[in-house]
Every structure is written in structure tokens, then in C-alpha cells.
Amino acid sequence: LVIATVDVLGADDDPVSGQKRVYVSVKAQVYQDDGLFYETVASVAPTQEQGLGPSESVAQTNALISAAKLASTEFVNQLNVKGIY
């Protein structure tokens, strides 16, 4: 079971590219059912990512994709270290 929270923090104009820039924050936990309770087996602390795009919605989508990739990579690394496949 994975529970994730993604917050869109805000948007502005990137001074270098002139595109829209959106910031998001992601935090998440992976839980495993041990038969009686759910136990946390991996977690991602609140992490901020940004995305650029020609419009705010494109920038937001790019930021969400970046945050999801970051969180999933961190989960896989933590689960591999614990030997959970």
C-alpha cells in the first residue's frame, strides 16, 4: 500500500527561459501488511521538485512527473536494501 501527498506550492516565471515554473512537494510512505497490521517499509520525506513549461498546466504536469520519478526511485532503493521485492 502506498500513500502519497503531493502539494502544488506555486508558480512563477523562470527568469532564464521565460517559461512558467511550478513547484510541487511530495511525501509518501509504503506500507506492508504483516498479517495483523500495516508496517511502514519505505518513506520519502517531503521533497520539492520543479517543472518548466510554456503554460502553467504543462509546468505543473512536468513537476508532478519529476516528483513521482524521484519518489519511486527512492522507494525502489529502500525496498532493495531491505530485500523486499
LUMBADO-785263 format. One record per residue (C-alpha): residue number from 1; residue in three letters; x, y, z. Coordinates in nm, 2 decimals, decimal comma. Each point is the difference from the previous one (the first is absolute). Layout:
// LUMBADO-785263
R     n   res        x        y        z
R   NUM   ALA        X        Y        Z
...
//
This chain:
// LUMBADO-785263
R     n   res        x        y        z
R     1   LEU     0,00     0,00     0,00
R     2   VAL     0,14     0,34    -0,10
R     3   ILE    -0,14     0,33     0,14
R     4   ALA     0,14     0,31    -0,16
R     5   THR    -0,07     0,37     0,04
R     6   VAL     0,09     0,25    -0,27
R     7   ASP    -0,05     0,37     0,06
R     8   VAL     0,03     0,26    -0,28
R     9   LEU     0,19     0,28     0,17
R    10   GLY    -0,02     0,28    -0,25
R    11   ALA     0,09     0,12    -0,34
R    12   ASP     0,22     0,28    -0,14
R    13   ASP     0,18     0,10    -0,32
R    14   ASP     0,35    -0,15    -0,04
R    15   PRO     0,23     0,30    -0,06
R    16   VAL     0,25    -0,20    -0,21
R    17   SER    -0,24    -0,17    -0,24
R    18   GLY    -0,30     0,22     0,02
R    19   GLN    -0,22    -0,31     0,05
R    20   LYS    -0,24    -0,07     0,28
R    21   ARG     0,15    -0,18     0,30
R    22   VAL    -0,21    -0,19     0,26
R    23   TYR     0,13    -0,15     0,32
R    24   VAL    -0,15    -0,31     0,17
R    25   SER     0,07    -0,18     0,32
R    26   VAL    -0,04    -0,38     0,03
R    27   LYS     0,01    -0,23     0,31
R    28   ALA    -0,09    -0,36     0,01
R    29   GLN     0,01    -0,33     0,19
R    30   VAL    -0,01    -0,36    -0,11
R    31   TYR    -0,18    -0,24     0,24
R    32   GLN     0,02    -0,38     0,01
R    33   ASP    -0,27    -0,22     0,15
R    34   ASP     0,17    -0,22     0,26
R    35   GLY    -0,32    -0,20     0,06
R    36   LEU    -0,13     0,20     0,29
R    37   PHE     0,11     0,36    -0,06
R    38   TYR     0,14     0,21    -0,28
R    39   GLU     0,37     0,09     0,06
R    40   THR     0,19     0,28    -0,17
R    41   VAL     0,27    -0,15    -0,21
R    42   ALA     0,11     0,31    -0,20
R    43   SER    -0,06     0,37     0,01
R    44   VAL     0,09     0,32    -0,19
R    45   ALA     0,04     0,31     0,21
R    46   PRO    -0,16     0,32    -0,14
R    47   THR     0,19     0,09    -0,31
R    48   GLN    -0,04     0,29    -0,23
R    49   GLU     0,02    -0,03    -0,38
R    50   GLN    -0,06     0,25    -0,28
R    51   GLY    -0,12    -0,02    -0,35
R    52   LEU     0,02     0,24    -0,30
R    53   GLY    -0,24     0,04    -0,29
R    54   PRO    -0,16     0,24    -0,24
R    55   SER    -0,31     0,01     0,22
R    56   GLU    -0,07    -0,04     0,37
R    57   SER    -0,18    -0,33    -0,05
R    58   VAL     0,29    -0,15    -0,21
R    59   ALA     0,25     0,12     0,26
R    60   GLN    -0,21    -0,16     0,28
R    61   THR    -0,02    -0,33    -0,19
R    62   ASN     0,38     0,00    -0,05
R    63   ALA     0,05     0,08     0,37
R    64   LEU    -0,23    -0,29     0,10
R    65   ILE     0,17    -0,24    -0,23
R    66   SER     0,34     0,10     0,14
R    67   ALA    -0,12    -0,04     0,36
R    68   ALA    -0,15    -0,34    -0,08
R    69   LYS     0,32    -0,12    -0,16
R    70   LEU     0,20     0,12     0,30
R    71   ALA    -0,23    -0,17     0,25
R    72   SER    -0,02    -0,33    -0,19
R    73   THR     0,37    -0,02    -0,03
R    74   GLU     0,05     0,06     0,37
R    75   PHE    -0,26    -0,27     0,08
R    76   VAL     0,17    -0,26    -0,22
R    77   ASN     0,34     0,08     0,15
R    78   GLN    -0,14    -0,03     0,36
R    79   LEU    -0,19    -0,32    -0,08
R    80   ASN     0,30    -0,16    -0,17
R    81   VAL     0,22     0,08     0,30
R    82   LYS    -0,26    -0,18     0,22
R    83   GLY    -0,03    -0,29    -0,23
R    84   ILE    -0,36     0,06    -0,08
R    85   TYR    -0,09    -0,07    -0,36
//
